[in-house]
Amino acid sequence: MNILVIGGGGREHAIIKKLKEDPRAERIFALPGNGGIAADAECAGVSATDIPGILAFARANAVDFAVVAPDDPLVLGAVDALEEAGIPCFGPRKNAAIIEGSKVFSKNLMEKYHIPTAACRIFGAPGEALAYVDECPLPAVVKADGLALGKGVLICETRESAREAVRSIMEDRIFGESGARVVIEEFLTGPEVSVLAFTDGTCVKPMVSSMDHKRALDGDRGLNTGGMGTVAPNPCYTEAVAARCMEEIFLPTIRAMKAEGRPFRGCLYFGLMLTPAGPKVIEYNCRFGDPETQVVLPLLEGSLLEIMLAVSQGRLADTPVRFRPGAACCVILASQGYPQKYDRGFPISLPETGPDEYIYIAGASERDGQLLTSGGRVLGAAAVASDLPGAVERAYALADRIHFDNAFCRRDIGRRALAAMKEGK
């Protein structure tokens, strides 16, 4: 099979490495890919949001199956265009990808179908939103309606910071048209859990849970990022919690989307908060998370390609989805200055990897056979071990064998999870 993976980050590298394990994957293309992905797939300079360019490439290269990984092309309708051209895909169509593309849509969906989430108010005019800020409970969470590169959620401790959030989103339009509407919701407390789930629109098969680390610096300090590391499984996500999430959140969400005429096929990401009142949805994503994918897929047993084909063909119920025992950890190596301004172009030195060690390239270019830094999050060093302490130790040992100037990483990835494990004993 000729397989096309759309996207060019660490998540896509992890997907490609896993797809390569299936002997049916004769050729794998990546659009646009990156300098590191080029070691595992044939990359071409077509943007992930260039739908006509993607279609032309798929036709010219006799693509048999496509995986649309990032949010932007999904929300733009890349799956619709490919499927209408006769190319089967893994990923939701445009009318289902709206579950991430519009927070207003997802909040209204959860309210209509009684799916537990934070209480909220929705505003289409800045004056009304500012008036509500004068009386709403604090802290408050202000969210831009549309996609905002993962930066459209602002936690506001004071009324002045909430007013500034509303003004910057709705009046200054720092996120463009994504800020035409805002959601202002209550601030939830409790452990956060990420759960990715395969679904063909009827059947739901969750993957192993994970814990992300969003802040740039140790101790959960500094600016929010796209994610500085992950561990799996998340020790806060017990079997009892998982059973409750399936009955109260996962299945109701899939049934709600089907009832709305928007059947969801692909990977649905559930961002959850385990509150004192029970699990609640913080957010939905219409695709694999990044960097959650980098710890979930190394634990997946069997063929990812077979599962993706089953999802696209509506036969997930008959397809095994199993995860190996043990744990995984991924440490992100980033460019100093990320998530703000940073320098690029530093040579990257990569070590040989051993069994259950993985290097996923997120932001690198290639010049004359040399990998060079080109992004804020440069790569992820991931490892699997029989338990979480071992996985954390192995991931950091791998990270410490990787070198490029201007590199930094958090040194406490997994610390919260390990503490939660001790508390649970």
C-alpha positions as a LaTeX table, in Angstrom:
\begin{tabular}{lrrr}
\hline
Residue & $x$ (\AA) & $y$ (\AA) & $z$ (\AA) \\
\hline
Met1 & 0.00 & 0.00 & 0.00 \\
Asn2 & 1.00 & 3.59 & $-0.62$ \\
Ile3 & 0.14 & 5.56 & 2.52 \\
Leu4 & 0.02 & 9.32 & 2.86 \\
Val5 & 0.41 & 10.99 & 6.28 \\
Ile6 & $-0.49$ & 14.67 & 6.36 \\
Gly7 & 1.43 & 16.77 & 8.88 \\
Gly8 & 5.01 & 17.45 & 9.86 \\
Gly9 & 5.64 & 17.19 & 13.60 \\
Gly10 & 6.56 & 14.73 & 16.32 \\
Arg11 & 3.05 & 13.27 & 16.37 \\
Glu12 & 3.25 & 12.48 & 12.66 \\
His13 & 6.72 & 10.95 & 13.10 \\
Ala14 & 5.34 & 8.64 & 15.80 \\
Ile15 & 2.42 & 7.65 & 13.55 \\
Ile16 & 4.75 & 6.95 & 10.63 \\
Lys17 & 7.15 & 4.85 & 12.70 \\
Lys18 & 4.22 & 2.74 & 13.93 \\
Leu19 & 2.69 & 2.38 & 10.45 \\
Lys20 & 6.07 & 1.17 & 9.14 \\
Glu21 & 5.81 & $-1.93$ & 11.33 \\
Asp22 & 3.06 & $-3.31$ & 9.07 \\
Pro23 & 4.50 & $-5.10$ & 5.99 \\
Arg24 & 1.62 & $-3.78$ & 3.88 \\
Ala25 & 3.05 & $-0.25$ & 4.22 \\
Glu26 & 5.23 & $-0.40$ & 1.10 \\
Arg27 & 5.65 & 3.37 & 0.69 \\
Ile28 & 4.84 & 6.13 & 3.17 \\
Phe29 & 4.66 & 9.76 & 2.11 \\
Ala30 & 4.57 & 12.75 & 4.47 \\
Leu31 & 3.21 & 16.19 & 3.56 \\
Pro32 & 5.14 & 18.26 & 4.39 \\
Gly33 & 7.07 & 16.07 & 6.85 \\
Asn34 & 10.38 & 17.42 & 8.16 \\
Gly35 & 14.09 & 16.73 & 8.02 \\
Gly36 & 13.88 & 13.96 & 10.61 \\
Ile37 & 10.73 & 12.34 & 9.27 \\
Ala38 & 12.55 & 12.03 & 5.94 \\
Ala39 & 14.49 & 9.08 & 7.41 \\
Asp40 & 11.21 & 7.13 & 7.67 \\
Ala41 & 9.01 & 8.52 & 4.89 \\
Glu42 & 9.19 & 10.30 & 1.54 \\
Cys43 & 8.58 & 13.99 & 2.27 \\
Ala44 & 7.32 & 16.62 & $-0.17$ \\
Gly45 & 6.92 & 20.34 & 0.23 \\
Val46 & 3.15 & 20.48 & 0.22 \\
Ser47 & 1.53 & 22.34 & 3.11 \\
Ala48 & $-0.84$ & 20.38 & 5.34 \\
Thr49 & $-3.51$ & 23.00 & 4.62 \\
Asp50 & $-3.07$ & 23.01 & 0.83 \\
Ile51 & $-6.05$ & 20.79 & 0.02 \\
Pro52 & $-5.73$ & 21.04 & $-3.81$ \\
Gly53 & $-1.99$ & 20.34 & $-3.51$ \\
Ile54 & $-2.62$ & 17.32 & $-1.28$ \\
Leu55 & $-5.18$ & 15.95 & $-3.75$ \\
Ala56 & $-2.83$ & 16.41 & $-6.70$ \\
Phe57 & 0.01 & 14.69 & $-4.84$ \\
Ala58 & $-2.22$ & 11.78 & $-3.77$ \\
Arg59 & $-3.40$ & 11.20 & $-7.32$ \\
Ala60 & 0.10 & 11.49 & $-8.81$ \\
Asn61 & 1.52 & 8.99 & $-6.31$ \\
Ala62 & $-1.31$ & 6.43 & $-6.40$ \\
Val63 & $-2.05$ & 6.82 & $-2.68$ \\
Asp64 & $-4.18$ & 3.96 & $-1.35$ \\
Phe65 & $-4.86$ & 5.32 & 2.15 \\
Ala66 & $-4.40$ & 8.70 & 3.83 \\
Val67 & $-3.99$ & 9.68 & 7.49 \\
Val68 & $-4.89$ & 13.30 & 8.20 \\
Ala69 & $-3.24$ & 14.10 & 11.53 \\
Pro70 & $-3.36$ & 17.87 & 12.35 \\
Asp71 & $-6.44$ & 19.87 & 13.29 \\
Asp72 & $-6.27$ & 22.55 & 10.57 \\
Pro73 & $-6.64$ & 20.28 & 7.50 \\
Leu74 & $-9.34$ & 18.25 & 9.27 \\
Val75 & $-11.38$ & 21.38 & 10.03 \\
Leu76 & $-10.79$ & 22.61 & 6.46 \\
Gly77 & $-12.21$ & 19.37 & 5.02 \\
Ala78 & $-9.15$ & 17.45 & 3.83 \\
Val79 & $-10.83$ & 14.09 & 4.53 \\
Asp80 & $-13.93$ & 15.13 & 2.58 \\
Ala81 & $-11.82$ & 16.09 & $-0.45$ \\
Leu82 & $-9.72$ & 12.93 & $-0.39$ \\
Glu83 & $-12.67$ & 10.59 & 0.09 \\
Glu84 & $-14.61$ & 12.30 & $-2.68$ \\
Ala85 & $-11.59$ & 11.59 & $-4.90$ \\
Gly86 & $-11.86$ & 7.91 & $-3.99$ \\
Ile87 & $-9.01$ & 7.82 & $-1.44$ \\
Pro88 & $-10.03$ & 6.27 & 1.91 \\
Cys89 & $-8.88$ & 8.16 & 4.99 \\
Phe90 & $-8.32$ & 7.95 & 8.71 \\
Gly91 & $-9.76$ & 11.08 & 10.26 \\
Pro92 & $-13.11$ & 12.83 & 10.69 \\
Arg93 & $-14.88$ & 14.71 & 7.93 \\
Lys94 & $-15.29$ & 18.47 & 8.21 \\
Asn95 & $-18.74$ & 18.36 & 9.81 \\
Ala96 & $-17.39$ & 16.14 & 12.63 \\
Ala97 & $-14.04$ & 17.94 & 13.05 \\
Ile98 & $-16.07$ & 20.94 & 14.24 \\
Ile99 & $-16.03$ & 19.29 & 17.68 \\
Glu100 & $-12.54$ & 20.82 & 17.96 \\
Gly101 & $-12.95$ & 23.58 & 15.40 \\
Ser102 & $-15.61$ & 25.35 & 17.48 \\
Lys103 & $-15.66$ & 25.39 & 21.27 \\
Val104 & $-19.12$ & 26.93 & 21.07 \\
Phe105 & $-20.31$ & 23.89 & 19.13 \\
Ser106 & $-18.75$ & 21.42 & 21.57 \\
Lys107 & $-20.10$ & 23.21 & 24.65 \\
Asn108 & $-23.59$ & 23.32 & 23.15 \\
Leu109 & $-23.32$ & 19.63 & 22.26 \\
Met110 & $-22.36$ & 18.69 & 25.81 \\
Glu111 & $-25.19$ & 20.76 & 27.27 \\
Lys112 & $-27.77$ & 19.27 & 24.89 \\
Tyr113 & $-26.73$ & 15.68 & 25.58 \\
His114 & $-25.93$ & 16.08 & 29.29 \\
Ile115 & $-22.22$ & 15.30 & 28.99 \\
Pro116 & $-20.41$ & 16.57 & 32.12 \\
Thr117 & $-18.31$ & 19.69 & 31.54 \\
Ala118 & $-17.62$ & 23.08 & 33.12 \\
Ala119 & $-20.53$ & 25.53 & 33.34 \\
Cys120 & $-20.09$ & 28.35 & 30.82 \\
Arg121 & $-21.52$ & 31.38 & 29.05 \\
Ile122 & $-21.03$ & 32.11 & 25.34 \\
Phe123 & $-20.64$ & 35.62 & 23.91 \\
Gly124 & $-20.55$ & 37.04 & 20.40 \\
Ala125 & $-20.00$ & 40.67 & 21.39 \\
Pro126 & $-17.15$ & 42.02 & 23.55 \\
Gly127 & $-19.43$ & 44.36 & 25.51 \\
Glu128 & $-21.61$ & 41.51 & 26.75 \\
Ala129 & $-18.55$ & 39.42 & 27.62 \\
Leu130 & $-16.96$ & 42.31 & 29.54 \\
Ala131 & $-20.17$ & 42.91 & 31.47 \\
Tyr132 & $-20.24$ & 39.24 & 32.50 \\
Val133 & $-16.60$ & 39.40 & 33.61 \\
Asp134 & $-17.64$ & 41.97 & 36.23 \\
Glu135 & $-19.75$ & 39.35 & 38.01 \\
Cys136 & $-18.48$ & 35.89 & 37.06 \\
Pro137 & $-16.77$ & 33.62 & 39.62 \\
Leu138 & $-12.96$ & 33.68 & 39.70 \\
Pro139 & $-10.72$ & 32.19 & 38.50 \\
Ala140 & $-12.38$ & 32.19 & 35.08 \\
Val141 & $-11.35$ & 30.44 & 31.89 \\
Val142 & $-11.66$ & 32.50 & 28.69 \\
Lys143 & $-11.53$ & 30.53 & 25.43 \\
Ala144 & $-11.48$ & 31.65 & 21.81 \\
Asp145 & $-14.13$ & 29.77 & 19.85 \\
Gly146 & $-11.96$ & 28.50 & 17.00 \\
Leu147 & $-8.52$ & 26.98 & 16.47 \\
Ala148 & $-5.68$ & 29.03 & 17.94 \\
Leu149 & $-2.55$ & 26.83 & 17.78 \\
Gly150 & $-3.30$ & 25.54 & 21.26 \\
Lys151 & $-2.99$ & 29.06 & 22.72 \\
Gly152 & $-6.63$ & 30.13 & 22.75 \\
Val153 & $-7.34$ & 29.20 & 26.39 \\
Leu154 & $-6.54$ & 31.79 & 29.06 \\
Ile155 & $-6.89$ & 31.14 & 32.80 \\
Cys156 & $-7.67$ & 34.41 & 34.53 \\
Glu157 & $-7.15$ & 34.88 & 38.27 \\
Thr158 & $-8.42$ & 38.48 & 38.38 \\
Arg159 & $-11.19$ & 40.49 & 36.73 \\
Glu160 & $-8.65$ & 42.73 & 35.06 \\
Ser161 & $-6.83$ & 39.76 & 33.49 \\
Ala162 & $-10.20$ & 38.38 & 32.33 \\
Arg163 & $-11.08$ & 41.75 & 30.77 \\
Glu164 & $-7.70$ & 41.80 & 29.03 \\
Ala165 & $-8.30$ & 38.27 & 27.74 \\
Val166 & $-11.68$ & 39.24 & 26.28 \\
Arg167 & $-10.30$ & 42.41 & 24.68 \\
Ser168 & $-7.27$ & 40.69 & 23.18 \\
Ile169 & $-9.34$ & 37.84 & 21.75 \\
Met170 & $-12.47$ & 39.71 & 20.60 \\
Glu171 & $-11.25$ & 43.24 & 19.88 \\
Asp172 & $-7.56$ & 42.86 & 19.02 \\
Arg173 & $-8.25$ & 39.52 & 17.31 \\
Ile174 & $-4.93$ & 38.00 & 18.33 \\
Phe175 & $-6.30$ & 34.67 & 17.07 \\
Gly176 & $-8.01$ & 36.12 & 14.00 \\
Glu177 & $-11.55$ & 35.03 & 13.26 \\
Ser178 & $-11.24$ & 32.31 & 15.90 \\
Gly179 & $-11.94$ & 35.11 & 18.37 \\
Ala180 & $-15.28$ & 36.20 & 16.92 \\
Arg181 & $-16.92$ & 34.42 & 19.85 \\
Val182 & $-15.64$ & 33.53 & 23.30 \\
Val183 & $-16.57$ & 30.95 & 25.91 \\
Ile184 & $-16.18$ & 31.99 & 29.54 \\
Glu185 & $-16.36$ & 28.98 & 31.81 \\
Glu186 & $-15.86$ & 27.99 & 35.40 \\
Phe187 & $-12.41$ & 26.93 & 36.57 \\
Leu188 & $-12.32$ & 23.22 & 37.37 \\
Thr189 & $-9.92$ & 21.58 & 39.81 \\
Gly190 & $-8.48$ & 18.07 & 39.98 \\
Pro191 & $-5.99$ & 15.88 & 38.11 \\
Glu192 & $-5.98$ & 16.24 & 34.33 \\
Val193 & $-6.07$ & 13.17 & 32.09 \\
Ser194 & $-5.72$ & 12.80 & 28.33 \\
Val195 & $-7.48$ & 9.87 & 26.68 \\
Leu196 & $-7.25$ & 9.23 & 22.95 \\
Ala197 & $-9.88$ & 6.93 & 21.51 \\
Phe198 & $-10.32$ & 5.12 & 18.20 \\
Thr199 & $-13.89$ & 5.34 & 16.94 \\
Asp200 & $-15.65$ & 4.42 & 13.71 \\
Gly201 & $-18.74$ & 6.45 & 14.59 \\
Thr202 & $-20.41$ & 3.67 & 16.56 \\
Cys203 & $-17.77$ & 1.68 & 18.46 \\
Val204 & $-15.29$ & 3.41 & 20.80 \\
Lys205 & $-12.00$ & 1.84 & 21.87 \\
Pro206 & $-9.97$ & 4.09 & 24.19 \\
Met207 & $-6.18$ & 4.00 & 24.13 \\
Val208 & $-3.98$ & 3.99 & 27.20 \\
Ser209 & $-4.34$ & 7.19 & 29.25 \\
Ser210 & $-1.61$ & 9.80 & 29.51 \\
Met211 & $-0.51$ & 12.90 & 31.44 \\
Asp212 & 0.76 & 15.99 & 29.60 \\
His213 & 3.03 & 18.75 & 30.97 \\
Lys214 & 2.08 & 22.06 & 29.33 \\
Arg215 & 4.19 & 24.63 & 31.17 \\
Ala216 & 7.66 & 25.42 & 29.84 \\
Leu217 & 9.55 & 25.18 & 33.13 \\
Asp218 & 9.97 & 22.74 & 36.02 \\
Gly219 & 7.33 & 22.83 & 38.70 \\
Asp220 & 4.64 & 23.72 & 36.15 \\
Arg221 & 5.97 & 27.26 & 35.92 \\
Gly222 & 6.44 & 29.49 & 32.90 \\
Leu223 & 4.36 & 29.95 & 29.77 \\
Asn224 & 1.99 & 27.41 & 28.30 \\
Thr225 & 3.45 & 25.38 & 25.45 \\
Gly226 & 2.27 & 22.71 & 23.05 \\
Gly227 & 3.54 & 20.18 & 25.60 \\
Met228 & 6.96 & 19.58 & 27.17 \\
Gly229 & 6.55 & 15.88 & 27.85 \\
Thr230 & 4.14 & 13.08 & 28.62 \\
Val231 & 3.83 & 9.82 & 30.51 \\
Ala232 & 1.49 & 6.88 & 30.07 \\
Pro233 & $-0.50$ & 5.44 & 31.67 \\
Asn234 & $-1.83$ & 8.19 & 33.92 \\
Pro235 & $-2.02$ & 6.73 & 37.47 \\
Cys236 & $-5.00$ & 8.96 & 38.32 \\
Tyr237 & $-7.07$ & 7.20 & 35.65 \\
Thr238 & $-8.16$ & 4.07 & 37.49 \\
Glu239 & $-10.34$ & 1.28 & 36.13 \\
Ala240 & $-13.31$ & 2.73 & 38.01 \\
Val241 & $-12.75$ & 6.18 & 36.53 \\
Ala242 & $-12.32$ & 4.66 & 33.06 \\
Ala243 & $-15.62$ & 2.79 & 33.34 \\
Arg244 & $-17.40$ & 5.96 & 34.43 \\
Cys245 & $-15.87$ & 7.96 & 31.55 \\
Met246 & $-17.00$ & 5.35 & 29.05 \\
Glu247 & $-20.62$ & 5.49 & 30.22 \\
Glu248 & $-20.88$ & 9.22 & 30.97 \\
Ile249 & $-18.58$ & 10.80 & 28.38 \\
Phe250 & $-17.12$ & 8.61 & 25.61 \\
Leu251 & $-20.19$ & 6.73 & 24.39 \\
Pro252 & $-22.55$ & 9.69 & 24.90 \\
Thr253 & $-20.25$ & 11.90 & 22.80 \\
Ile254 & $-20.12$ & 9.45 & 19.90 \\
Arg255 & $-23.88$ & 8.92 & 20.06 \\
Ala256 & $-24.47$ & 12.67 & 20.20 \\
Met257 & $-22.35$ & 13.30 & 17.11 \\
Lys258 & $-24.18$ & 10.55 & 15.25 \\
Ala259 & $-27.56$ & 11.96 & 16.31 \\
Glu260 & $-26.50$ & 15.37 & 15.02 \\
Gly261 & $-25.73$ & 13.90 & 11.60 \\
Arg262 & $-21.99$ & 14.31 & 12.20 \\
Pro263 & $-20.67$ & 10.75 & 12.72 \\
Phe264 & $-17.09$ & 10.89 & 13.99 \\
Arg265 & $-14.54$ & 8.48 & 12.53 \\
Gly266 & $-10.91$ & 8.72 & 13.51 \\
Cys267 & $-9.15$ & 9.54 & 16.76 \\
Leu268 & $-11.14$ & 11.57 & 19.27 \\
Tyr269 & $-9.11$ & 13.16 & 22.05 \\
Phe270 & $-10.80$ & 13.64 & 25.40 \\
Gly271 & $-9.14$ & 16.20 & 27.68 \\
Leu272 & $-10.57$ & 15.40 & 31.11 \\
Met273 & $-10.52$ & 16.87 & 34.60 \\
Leu274 & $-11.14$ & 14.46 & 37.47 \\
Thr275 & $-13.07$ & 16.87 & 39.70 \\
Pro276 & $-14.48$ & 16.14 & 43.17 \\
Ala277 & $-17.88$ & 15.82 & 41.42 \\
Gly278 & $-16.53$ & 13.29 & 38.92 \\
Pro279 & $-14.81$ & 13.38 & 35.51 \\
Lys280 & $-15.65$ & 16.33 & 33.26 \\
Val281 & $-14.63$ & 17.29 & 29.73 \\
Ile282 & $-12.19$ & 20.19 & 29.45 \\
Glu283 & $-11.84$ & 19.92 & 25.68 \\
Tyr284 & $-12.24$ & 17.69 & 22.67 \\
Asn285 & $-9.63$ & 17.38 & 19.92 \\
Cys286 & $-10.51$ & 15.81 & 16.59 \\
Arg287 & $-7.15$ & 14.06 & 16.23 \\
Phe288 & $-4.18$ & 12.46 & 17.98 \\
Gly289 & $-2.65$ & 14.69 & 20.65 \\
Asp290 & 0.92 & 15.94 & 20.49 \\
Pro291 & 2.96 & 14.82 & 22.44 \\
Glu292 & 0.51 & 12.25 & 23.88 \\
Thr293 & 0.84 & 10.16 & 20.71 \\
Gln294 & 4.56 & 9.75 & 21.40 \\
Val295 & 3.86 & 7.70 & 24.55 \\
Val296 & 0.62 & 6.00 & 23.53 \\
Leu297 & 1.72 & 4.42 & 20.24 \\
Pro298 & 4.89 & 2.76 & 21.61 \\
Leu299 & 2.59 & 0.85 & 23.99 \\
Leu300 & 0.18 & $-0.23$ & 21.23 \\
Glu301 & 0.41 & $-3.91$ & 20.34 \\
Gly302 & $-0.21$ & $-5.06$ & 16.79 \\
Ser303 & $-0.80$ & $-3.06$ & 13.64 \\
Leu304 & $-1.81$ & 0.60 & 13.75 \\
Leu305 & $-2.54$ & 0.39 & 10.04 \\
Glu306 & $-5.07$ & $-2.41$ & 10.58 \\
Ile307 & $-6.84$ & $-0.38$ & 13.29 \\
Met308 & $-6.95$ & 2.71 & 11.08 \\
Leu309 & $-8.35$ & 0.69 & 8.18 \\
Ala310 & $-10.97$ & $-0.79$ & 10.49 \\
Val311 & $-11.98$ & 2.70 & 11.64 \\
Ser312 & $-12.35$ & 3.94 & 8.08 \\
Gln313 & $-14.35$ & 0.84 & 7.07 \\
Gly314 & $-16.66$ & 0.84 & 10.10 \\
Arg315 & $-15.46$ & $-2.50$ & 11.52 \\
Leu316 & $-13.66$ & $-1.38$ & 14.67 \\
Ala317 & $-15.85$ & $-3.59$ & 16.89 \\
Asp318 & $-14.27$ & $-6.67$ & 15.28 \\
Thr319 & $-10.68$ & $-5.39$ & 15.47 \\
Pro320 & $-8.51$ & $-5.94$ & 18.56 \\
Val321 & $-6.99$ & $-2.85$ & 20.18 \\
Arg322 & $-4.50$ & $-3.90$ & 22.84 \\
Phe323 & $-1.73$ & $-2.21$ & 24.80 \\
Arg324 & 1.31 & $-3.86$ & 26.31 \\
Pro325 & 1.92 & $-3.77$ & 30.07 \\
Gly326 & 4.44 & $-1.26$ & 31.35 \\
Ala327 & 4.79 & 2.49 & 30.93 \\
Ala328 & 6.19 & 5.10 & 28.56 \\
Cys329 & 7.71 & 8.55 & 28.97 \\
Cys330 & 8.54 & 11.23 & 26.40 \\
Val331 & 10.76 & 14.23 & 27.17 \\
Ile332 & 10.62 & 17.15 & 24.73 \\
Leu333 & 13.89 & 18.89 & 23.85 \\
Ala334 & 13.11 & 22.46 & 22.84 \\
Ser335 & 14.96 & 25.55 & 21.64 \\
Gln336 & 15.85 & 28.02 & 24.38 \\
Gly337 & 13.28 & 30.82 & 24.29 \\
Tyr338 & 10.35 & 28.60 & 23.26 \\
Pro339 & 7.37 & 29.23 & 23.27 \\
Gln340 & 8.40 & 32.78 & 22.38 \\
Lys341 & 11.40 & 33.86 & 20.30 \\
Tyr342 & 14.20 & 31.35 & 19.66 \\
Asp343 & 17.13 & 30.86 & 17.31 \\
Arg344 & 17.23 & 28.15 & 14.63 \\
Gly345 & 19.77 & 26.33 & 12.53 \\
Phe346 & 21.83 & 24.48 & 15.17 \\
Pro347 & 23.20 & 21.04 & 14.16 \\
Ile348 & 21.56 & 18.10 & 15.94 \\
Ser349 & 23.58 & 15.09 & 17.07 \\
Leu350 & 21.48 & 11.94 & 17.52 \\
Pro351 & 22.64 & 8.72 & 19.22 \\
Glu352 & 21.83 & 5.17 & 18.22 \\
Thr353 & 18.63 & 4.02 & 19.89 \\
Gly354 & 18.25 & 0.72 & 21.70 \\
Pro355 & 15.17 & $-1.49$ & 22.13 \\
Asp356 & 12.12 & 0.47 & 23.34 \\
Glu357 & 13.86 & 3.81 & 22.72 \\
Tyr358 & 12.42 & 6.28 & 20.23 \\
Ile359 & 13.41 & 9.70 & 18.89 \\
Tyr360 & 10.55 & 11.61 & 17.29 \\
Ile361 & 11.58 & 14.67 & 15.28 \\
Ala362 & 9.22 & 17.63 & 15.52 \\
Gly363 & 11.09 & 20.73 & 14.33 \\
Ala364 & 14.15 & 20.02 & 12.21 \\
Ser365 & 15.32 & 20.61 & 8.67 \\
Glu366 & 17.98 & 18.76 & 6.71 \\
Arg367 & 20.89 & 20.30 & 4.81 \\
Asp368 & 23.67 & 18.31 & 3.21 \\
Gly369 & 22.89 & 15.29 & 5.36 \\
Gln370 & 22.88 & 17.28 & 8.63 \\
Leu371 & 19.78 & 17.76 & 10.78 \\
Leu372 & 19.33 & 21.36 & 11.94 \\
Thr373 & 16.91 & 22.82 & 14.48 \\
Ser374 & 14.01 & 24.64 & 12.84 \\
Gly375 & 11.26 & 24.73 & 15.47 \\
Gly376 & 10.49 & 25.50 & 19.10 \\
Arg377 & 9.88 & 21.89 & 20.04 \\
Val378 & 12.73 & 20.16 & 18.26 \\
Leu379 & 12.24 & 16.50 & 19.17 \\
Gly380 & 10.94 & 14.02 & 21.70 \\
Ala381 & 13.03 & 11.38 & 23.47 \\
Ala382 & 10.72 & 8.51 & 24.42 \\
Ala383 & 11.24 & 5.18 & 26.14 \\
Val384 & 9.22 & 2.21 & 27.37 \\
Ala385 & 9.95 & 0.21 & 30.52 \\
Ser386 & 8.20 & $-2.26$ & 32.79 \\
Asp387 & 7.11 & 0.54 & 35.13 \\
Leu388 & 6.83 & 4.32 & 35.19 \\
Pro389 & 10.02 & 5.04 & 37.20 \\
Gly390 & 11.98 & 2.95 & 34.70 \\
Ala391 & 10.38 & 4.67 & 31.70 \\
Val392 & 11.19 & 8.13 & 33.09 \\
Glu393 & 14.78 & 7.13 & 33.80 \\
Arg394 & 15.27 & 5.65 & 30.33 \\
Ala395 & 13.70 & 8.66 & 28.56 \\
Tyr396 & 15.99 & 11.09 & 30.35 \\
Ala397 & 19.01 & 8.88 & 29.71 \\
Leu398 & 18.15 & 9.00 & 26.00 \\
Ala399 & 17.52 & 12.75 & 26.08 \\
Asp400 & 20.92 & 13.31 & 27.67 \\
Arg401 & 22.60 & 11.54 & 24.72 \\
Ile402 & 21.05 & 14.01 & 22.26 \\
His403 & 22.89 & 17.28 & 21.62 \\
Phe404 & 22.24 & 20.61 & 19.94 \\
Asp405 & 23.16 & 24.14 & 20.97 \\
Asn406 & 20.46 & 26.18 & 22.70 \\
Ala407 & 18.61 & 23.06 & 23.91 \\
Phe408 & 16.53 & 22.86 & 27.05 \\
Cys409 & 14.03 & 20.46 & 28.58 \\
Arg410 & 12.03 & 20.11 & 31.74 \\
Arg411 & 13.71 & 17.83 & 34.29 \\
Asp412 & 10.51 & 16.86 & 36.11 \\
Ile413 & 8.45 & 15.05 & 33.47 \\
Gly414 & 6.58 & 12.27 & 35.28 \\
Arg415 & 7.14 & 13.66 & 38.78 \\
Arg416 & 3.45 & 14.39 & 39.38 \\
Ala417 & 2.51 & 10.94 & 38.13 \\
Leu418 & 5.05 & 9.25 & 40.38 \\
Ala419 & 3.75 & 11.24 & 43.36 \\
Ala420 & 0.20 & 10.21 & 42.51 \\
Met421 & 1.30 & 6.57 & 42.42 \\
Lys422 & 2.79 & 6.88 & 45.92 \\
Glu423 & $-0.37$ & 8.56 & 47.25 \\
Gly424 & $-2.48$ & 5.77 & 45.80 \\
Lys425 & $-0.57$ & 3.05 & 47.65 \\
\hline
\end{tabular}
